[in-house]
Amino acid sequence: MVKHQPLQQVYEKQLCLSFLTGIYGCRWKRYQRSHDDSSKWECAWFIILCSTFSLLLFWAYFWLEAHNDYNQFNWLLYNRSGEWKDGTVPILATTAVGFSYITFLMILALCHISLGQQLNLYWIHKVGVLAALITTVSGVVSIDDVWGDEWDIILISLQSTGPFLHIGALAAVTVLGWLVAEQVVRAERTKFHMILLLVYLSVLLALYMAPLAISSPCIMDKNSLKSRPDVIGRRGAPMLAPENTLMSFNKALQQGVSSLEADVTVSLDGVPFLMRDRTLKRTTDIAKVFPDRQDEDASLFNWTEIRSLNAGQWFLENDPFWTVGSLTGRDRNRIRNLTVCSLVEMLRLAARANRSALLYLRRPPPEHPHYKTWIMDTLWAVQRSGISQKRVTWTPDTDRGRVRGLQQTSLEKLSVEELRHRGISSLTLRYSQASNKDIQDFLANNMSVTVYPVNEPWLYSVLWCSGVSSVSSDTPQVLRKVPYPIWLMSPDKYCLVWITSDLVSIAIVIGIFIFQKWRMSGMQNYNPEQIMLSAVARRPSRDVNIMKEKLIFSEASGGLSAPGF
C-alpha cells in the first residue's frame, strides 16, 4: 500500500522583484509575472516611454541652460499679458515632476529587461506617459512661438558642456551594453536581435567619434588666454535693487563694474530719464497716482509727473529675481523711497566713479513735441552731467554725425568694411549673434566686442576664452566671483581624455559580451536537477524558504507486495 505525504510548497520571498513588477505593471503576485517575450503592444509602449524620456531630457536641459535669460522670458510674457509674473516657476516645477516620474519608469523598464521579466506597463502609467509627452510637446511648440530665438542657447551651451556630456553619454551607452549583450548572445537569435546589435554598435561608434564635432574655445593653451573681460552693469545691478534706479547703479559700482548701461527715454518736457518699458506700469506705482493713464507711453508724461512716482515698491512686491529675502532692512527701506532716475543723475554718478556709460535710446512717438530733437536733448544732458564724452558709448544709428565726440558702437553685426566706413570701432551684440569665429575676426581687425546678456558663469567663461572685450550683465555680483574660466584644457590633454575614455569603453563592452556569452553557455549546460540541488546545498537553513516537493513512498507491513502471476 502506498502512502502519500501532503505536498509542501514554500516560495522564496522576492521582495525586490515584487517591487519592480508591482510598481511598473501592478503585478504584485508571483503567478502574475512571466518570463515570456513582451507583446508588440508593450514593446510599442516602451518605445513611447523612451521617446518621452528623450524629449523631457532635452526640455530639462534647455531650461537649465536658459537660466541666463529667465528675466527676458518673464519680460516677454509681461509684454503679452500686461501682468508681471514669474512664468518659469510652473514650467520648472512641471518639468522636474515629469522628468523624475518618466526617469523612474525608465529605470523600472530597464530592470525588467535585465531580469528577463515581461514588460506590462500599468494603464495608469500609460496615461501618465501620454500626459507627459503631450505636455512637453505643447511646451516646445509654445516656446518656439513666444521665445524661438532662445533655442540658440543649446548649441552655445555645448561649447561649455559638450566634452562632459560626451563622457556621460559614453558611460551610459557602455552600461547599456549589458542589456544588449543579454539579448544578443541568446541561442535563438532573431532578426530583431541583429538589428538591435547593429543600432547599438552604430550609436557607440558615433559617440567614439563625437569629439571630432565638439568645438569649444575653452580647449586652448593656457598661455593664449586673454585678459578677463570687463563687466558692464546692465541697468545697474537689477537683482540687488530696482533696474535703472540710482541705487541699482550704486550697487553695480560696488561690484566693480567698468561701465553702466541704461535705457533712455525723453519726457514730454524734454528731460531724458531711464526707463526700459514703453509704459510706466510695471516699474512704478502709476496705477495709484495716475490710474487713467497707466497704459500711456512713458514719454508722454512731464518730468514733474514722472518724478512723483515711486520706482521701488514694485520690486519689493513682485520680487522679480527672488532676491528680496536676502536684502538688509536698510536696503529695503531705501528701495521703498526710490524715484525714477534721470540720465543726468546716472552720468554724474559714473563720472564721480570714473566709469563709462552705455546708452540705449528710445525715440518718442511722432506726436511727441521732442520727436525731432530727442538726439539733441540727450546730448545736452550728457554735457550737463560733466562726464567726458569719450566715456559715453552711443548705440543708435540715427544722426551719428552729430555725436562724433562720443564712442560709437553698432548693435548690428556688420562687416568690418561697413563698420570702418561708418566710423564705428566696436560692436554690442547678443551672445547668440557672436560666434567664436566672428569674435576672432573682429578682434583681428581691432574691433572690440561687447556681448549681452551674460548672467551665468559658464557663458562668461566661454566668452572669456573667445576673447571678448566686455560683457553686459544683470548679475555683476555673480560674475565678480569668477576669477578664472570654469574649465580650460589644452588640445593635447583633451585628445588624451578622448582616446582614454574610448579605449576604456571598448574594453568594458568587449568584456560584457564575453561574460554574457560565458554565462549563457553555462546556463545552457546546466541540468535542471543540478540547479535545484545546488540551490538547496547553498541554502540549508530552515529560515530560507525554498520551493520543495516531497513524495515519500512507504511500504505497509514490511514493503510493497508484488502482484502474483
NUGUGU-20424 format. One record per residue (C-alpha): residue in one letter; x, y, z. Coordinates in pm, whole numbers, padded with zeros to 5 digits, always signed. Each point is the difference from the previous one (the first is absolute). Last residue first. Example, Ala and Ser with C-alpha at 12.3 -4.5 7.8 and 13.67 -1.06 7.14 Angstrom:
! NUGUGU-20424
S+01367-00106+00714 A-00137-00344+00066 
//
This chain:
! NUGUGU-20424
F+00128-01448-01153 G-00022+00194+00321 P+00037+00367+00035 A+00296+00117+00199 S-00052+00104+00356 L+00160+00328+00102 G+00167+00015+00336 G+00003-00130+00363 S-00361+00031+00108 A-00081+00307-00213 E+00276+00127-00226 S+00087+00364+00008 F+00026+00239-00289 I+00090+00350+00081 L-00080+00281-00252 K+00169+00320+00078 E-00021+00330-00189 K+00181+00295+00127 M+00006+00367-00094 I+00248+00183+00211 N-00053+00197+00319 V+00327+00080+00172 D-00057-00017+00372 R+00063-00372-00020 S+00360+00071-00077 P+00152-00236-00257 R+00045+00270-00269 R+00292-00081-00228 A-00084-00370-00016 V-00362+00070-00090 A+00104+00224-00291 S+00253-00258-00110 L-00268-00268+00003 M-00248+00206-00203 I+00257+00113-00257 Q+00130-00354-00028 E-00351-00131-00059 P-00049+00259-00278 N+00323-00117-00166 Y+00239+00281-00080 N+00160+00018-00342 Q-00237+00279-00121 M+00069+00203+00310 G+00375-00024-00055 S-00036+00107-00365 M-00199+00306+00112 R+00259+00103+00259 W+00291-00044-00240 K-00176+00206-00269 Q-00099+00262+00258 F+00359+00022+00121 I+00140+00034-00352 F-00257+00268-00089 I+00069+00197+00317 G+00378-00022-00044 I-00025+00131-00356 V-00213+00290+00122 I+00238+00076+00289 A+00311-00003-00222 I-00165+00224-00260 S-00113+00246+00268 V+00349+00018+00151 L+00148+00060-00345 D-00250+00276-00077 S+00057+00173+00335 T+00376-00010-00051 I-00019+00136-00356 W-00217+00298+00103 V+00193+00080+00318 L+00329-00006-00195 C-00149+00216-00275 Y-00114+00250+00264 K+00348+00011+00150 D+00155+00071-00338 P-00254+00272-00080 S+00074+00179+00331 M-00281+00019+00252 L-00167+00294+00175 W-00290-00029+00238 I-00212+00242+00199 P+00193+00291-00150 Y+00189+00201+00266 P-00083+00265+00260 V-00374-00078-00011 K-00140+00147+00324 R-00056+00342-00158 L-00218-00176-00253 V-00263-00060+00269 Q-00014+00353+00145 P+00000+00138-00355 T-00331-00183-00055 D-00209+00189-00258 S+00300-00015-00234 S+00156+00177-00298 V+00325-00164-00110 S+00337+00146-00089 S+00298-00036-00233 V-00087-00342-00140 G+00290-00249-00029 S-00176-00326-00079 C+00135-00149+00324 W-00173+00280+00190 L-00315-00060-00203 V-00007-00365+00111 S+00071+00095+00361 Y-00275+00265+00008 L-00241-00255-00141 W+00091-00252+00273 P-00014+00268+00273 E-00361+00092-00085 N-00137+00352-00049 V+00132+00108-00341 P-00257+00208-00185 Y+00172+00130-00208 V+00333-00005-00187 T+00244+00288-00049 V+00248-00031-00287 S+00301+00221-00069 M+00102+00043-00363 N+00376+00003-00062 N-00025-00198-00326 A+00123-00326+00157 L-00250+00057+00280 F-00285+00010-00250 D+00110-00325-00166 Q+00052-00177+00335 I-00346+00103+00118 D-00160-00121-00320 K+00177-00337+00027 N-00114-00047+00361 S-00357+00077-00100 A-00159+00331+00088 Q-00368+00027-00086 S-00124-00237+00275 Y+00187+00203+00261 R-00197+00313-00091 L+00227+00256-00158 T+00162+00331+00091 L+00260+00081-00263 S+00303+00229+00007 S+00206+00231-00223 I-00269+00184-00195 G+00095+00272-00247 R-00283-00085-00238 H+00239-00112-00275 R+00202-00194+00256 L-00310-00192+00105 E-00094-00071-00360 E+00347-00137-00078 V+00001-00219+00311 S-00333-00151-00103 L-00306+00073+00209 K-00138-00190+00298 E-00255+00256+00111 L-00012+00176+00338 S+00284+00226-00111 T+00224+00200+00232 Q+00127+00358-00020 Q+00187+00175+00281 L-00110+00361+00028 G+00167+00302-00160 R-00151-00083-00339 V-00348+00043+00138 R-00164+00217-00264 G+00114-00219-00289 R-00155-00306+00167 D-00338+00153-00073 T-00202-00324+00038 D+00199-00324+00023 P-00079-00016+00371 T+00268-00148+00236 W+00215+00278+00147 T+00269-00081+00257 V+00080+00271+00255 R+00344+00004+00159 K+00162+00194-00285 Q-00260+00270+00057 S+00151+00070+00340 I-00269+00025+00265 G-00108+00347+00112 S-00366-00091+00036 R-00113+00310-00191 Q+00181-00113-00317 V-00167-00342+00003 A-00340+00162+00065 W+00052+00227-00303 L+00087-00303-00209 T-00327-00165+00102 D-00208+00305-00087 M+00190+00029-00328 I-00091-00356-00096 W-00364+00045+00105 T-00038+00310-00220 K-00231-00131-00271 Y-00254-00181+00222 H+00036+00263+00272 P-00365+00111-00008 H-00116-00366+00001 E-00268-00080-00257 P+00251-00208-00201 P+00071-00237+00294 P+00319+00043+00206 R+00329-00153-00121 R+00147-00256+00232 L+00369+00039+00085 Y+00232-00271+00128 L+00296+00163+00176 L+00328-00159+00112 A+00176+00196+00273 S+00362+00005+00114 R+00148+00006+00353 N+00211+00253+00190 A-00217-00050+00312 R-00091+00371+00006 A-00065-00008-00376 A-00223-00308+00027 L-00208+00167+00275 R-00026+00315-00209 L-00115-00210-00296 M-00276-00165+00207 E-00130+00328+00137 V+00002+00165-00345 L-00195-00287-00152 S-00281+00043+00251 C-00093-00266+00254 V-00360-00087+00086 T-00062+00012+00374 L+00110-00224+00289 N-00166+00024+00342 R-00087-00367+00057 I+00344-00104-00131 R+00176+00194+00277 N-00208-00177+00264 R+00078-00336-00156 D+00372+00079-00006 R-00003+00086+00370 G-00186-00322+00086 T+00271-00201-00174 L-00072-00183-00323 S+00011-00382-00023 G-00379-00039+00002 V-00031+00245-00289 T+00206-00227-00224 W-00262-00212-00177 F+00090+00171-00330 P-00331+00174-00073 D-00092+00058+00368 N-00348+00117-00100 E-00083+00200+00316 L+00348+00125+00091 F+00083+00092-00360 W-00338+00168-00053 Q+00069+00226+00299 G+00312+00145-00160 A-00088+00249-00273 N-00249+00221+00188 L-00146+00268-00226 S+00020+00374+00061 R+00311+00027-00220 I-00198-00110-00302 E-00266+00268+00053 T+00264+00272+00042 W+00191-00129-00301 N-00293+00028-00235 F-00189-00310-00108 L-00042-00094-00368 S+00342-00172-00004 A-00133-00288+00209 D-00252-00091-00269 E-00350-00022+00140 D-00136-00324+00148 Q+00005+00128+00361 R-00185+00319-00088 D-00337-00044+00172 P+00153-00130+00323 F+00237+00299+00034 V+00134-00020+00358 K-00116-00348+00101 A+00052-00189-00329 I+00311+00216-00055 D+00172-00183+00284 T+00319-00054-00199 T+00196-00283-00168 R-00270-00194-00187 K-00247+00274-00092 L+00236+00273-00120 T-00050-00076-00368 R+00233-00074-00293 D+00222-00197+00232 R+00371+00047+00074 M-00011+00338+00170 L+00275+00248+00083 F-00061+00373-00042 P+00080+00262-00266 V-00181+00328+00079 G-00165+00158-00306 D-00331+00127+00143 L-00199-00307-00105 S+00271-00229+00132 V+00287-00147-00206 T+00081-00372+00039 V+00336-00161+00080 D+00079-00364+00077 A+00316-00036+00210 E+00339-00173+00009 L+00265+00083+00257 S+00371-00071-00057 S+00303-00169+00152 V-00194-00194+00263 G+00166-00053+00339 Q-00288-00147+00200 Q-00037+00323+00200 L-00048+00179-00332 A-00294-00229-00073 K-00159+00076+00337 N+00030+00373-00071 F-00165-00055-00340 S-00292-00181+00164 M-00036+00272+00263 L-00023+00267-00271 T-00280-00190-00167 N+00007-00167-00343 E-00102-00340+00141 P-00132-00030+00353 A+00271-00111+00249 L+00216-00308+00062 M-00111-00216-00291 P-00014+00301-00232 A+00370+00085+00045 G+00025+00307-00219 R-00223-00001-00305 R+00257-00242-00143 G+00306+00055+00218 I+00286-00052-00247 V+00262-00264+00083 D+00349+00025-00148 P+00136-00315-00162 R+00290-00171+00182 S+00325+00020-00198 K+00066-00234-00290 L+00070-00373+00024 S+00268-00111-00248 N+00243-00108+00273 K-00252-00251+00135 D-00004-00185-00329 M-00346-00051-00142 I-00309-00215+00032 C-00205+00272+00169 P-00097+00134-00343 S-00211-00313-00043 S-00069-00209-00308 I-00135-00352+00024 A-00050-00163-00342 L+00320-00210+00009 P-00082-00071+00363 A-00296-00212-00122 M+00215-00278-00155 Y-00037-00250+00285 L-00359+00114+00049 A-00084-00080-00363 L+00166-00342+00037 L-00214-00076+00305 V-00316+00107-00178 S+00086-00220-00298 L+00090-00294+00228 Y-00337+00026+00172 V-00193+00028-00325 L+00175-00304-00145 L-00054-00207+00316 L-00370+00088+00007 I-00034-00085-00370 M+00166-00338+00067 H-00231-00065+00293 F-00308+00091-00205 K+00103-00241-00275 T-00009-00279+00253 R+00257-00176+00214 E-00117-00314+00174 A+00317-00096+00186 R+00004+00326+00190 V+00312+00216-00025 V-00193+00298-00146 Q-00256+00068+00273 E+00233-00018+00298 A+00265+00193-00196 V-00244+00287-00058 L-00087+00017+00369 W+00365+00009+00110 G+00090+00239-00284 L-00227+00253+00169 V+00294+00071+00231 T+00208+00113-00298 V-00285+00218-00121 A-00013+00178+00337 A+00379+00043+00024 L+00021+00142-00352 A-00286+00240+00073 G+00179+00125+00312 I+00332+00038-00183 H-00167+00192-00282 L-00197+00215+00244 F+00331+00101+00157 P+00164+00103-00328 G-00316+00182-00116 T-00076+00197+00320 S+00170+00332-00074 Q-00016+00021-00379 L-00322-00200+00032 S-00152+00307+00165 I+00014+00189-00329 L-00185-00275-00185 I-00275-00007+00263 I-00017+00378+00045 D-00097+00036-00365 W-00347-00132+00088 E-00061+00340+00164 D-00090+00168-00327 G-00335-00180-00005 W-00130+00168+00314 V-00376+00037-00046 D-00071-00235-00292 D+00280-00250+00056 I-00079+00013+00370 S-00360-00096-00071 V+00093-00289-00230 V+00250-00140+00252 G-00252+00033+00283 S-00270-00178-00198 V+00243-00284-00075 T+00085-00021+00370 T-00363-00009+00108 I-00090-00264-00260 L+00289-00226+00102 A-00058+00039+00374 A-00372-00069-00038 L+00072-00302-00222 V+00242-00139+00259 G-00248+00060+00282 V-00284-00172-00188 K+00227-00295-00065 H+00099+00002+00366 I-00366-00031+00097 W-00035-00286-00249 Y+00277-00206+00164 L+00298-00071-00224 N+00039-00372-00073 L+00354-00090-00095 Q+00078-00371+00049 Q+00284-00066+00240 G+00343-00108-00120 L+00178+00154+00298 S+00187+00256-00216 I-00313+00081-00201 H-00206+00060+00312 C+00283+00210+00148 L-00002+00211-00317 A-00375+00057+00041 L+00038+00098+00366 I+00276+00247-00083 M-00212+00152-00279 L-00299+00029+00235 F+00212+00195+00250 T+00132+00226-00277 I-00358+00069-00111 Y-00102+00105+00352 S+00309+00211+00068 F-00033+00174-00338 G-00367+00076+00052 V+00046+00138+00352 A+00302+00214-00091 T-00162+00124-00323 T-00325+00085+00180 A+00187+00206+00261 L+00230+00169-00251 I-00290+00107-00220 P-00213+00113+00294 V+00289+00218+00131 T+00126+00134-00336 G-00301+00225-00054 D+00105+00235+00278 K-00279+00253-00008 W-00045+00355-00124 E-00334+00076-00156 G-00061+00168-00338 S-00053-00337-00166 R+00222+00016-00306 N+00255+00256+00115 Y+00012-00171+00339 L+00067-00339-00159 L+00293+00151-00189 W+00131+00150+00324 N-00024-00339+00171 F+00208-00155-00278 Q+00256+00280+00019 N+00035-00054+00373 Y+00053-00373-00050 D+00283+00064-00248 N+00311-00159+00154 H-00220-00271+00150 A-00038-00117-00361 E+00265-00266+00067 L-00212-00195+00247 W-00313+00069-00200 F+00149-00156-00312 Y+00142-00297+00191 A-00344-00076+00145 W-00160+00010-00345 F+00267-00225-00155 L-00037-00253+00282 L-00378+00029-00030 L+00022-00085-00371 S+00228-00297+00065 F-00222-00133+00282 T-00312+00037-00214 S+00167-00188-00285 C+00111-00279+00236 L-00353-00031+00141 I-00149-00006-00349 I+00247-00277-00094 F-00100-00193+00313 W-00364+00047-00097 A+00072-00154-00340 C+00170-00294+00170 E-00314-00041+00210 W-00214-00020-00312 K+00245-00235-00171 S-00041-00239+00293 S+00285-00060+00240 D+00183-00332-00027 D-00092-00251+00269 H+00168+00015+00340 S-00330+00059+00176 R-00133+00158+00316 Q-00361-00023+00117 Y+00056-00334+00178 R+00254+00165+00230 K-00240+00266+00119 W+00067+00377-00008 R-00061+00059-00366 C-00111+00366-00001 G+00200+00054-00321 Y+00290+00228+00093 I-00047+00031+00376 G-00090-00364+00052 T+00253-00144-00245 L+00290+00182+00160 F-00119-00035+00363 S-00073-00370-00042 L+00347-00046-00147 C+00157+00171+00300 L-00213-00193+00250 Q+00072-00342-00142 K-00106-00224+00289 E+00086-00358-00079 Y-00311-00211-00024 V-00096-00286+00231 Q-00188-00291-00148 Q-00075-00312+00208 L-00189-00286-00164 P-00172-00220+00258 Q+00180-00334+00053 H-00131-00283-00215 K-00035-00358+00124 V+00027-00295-00238 M-00133-00344+00093 
//
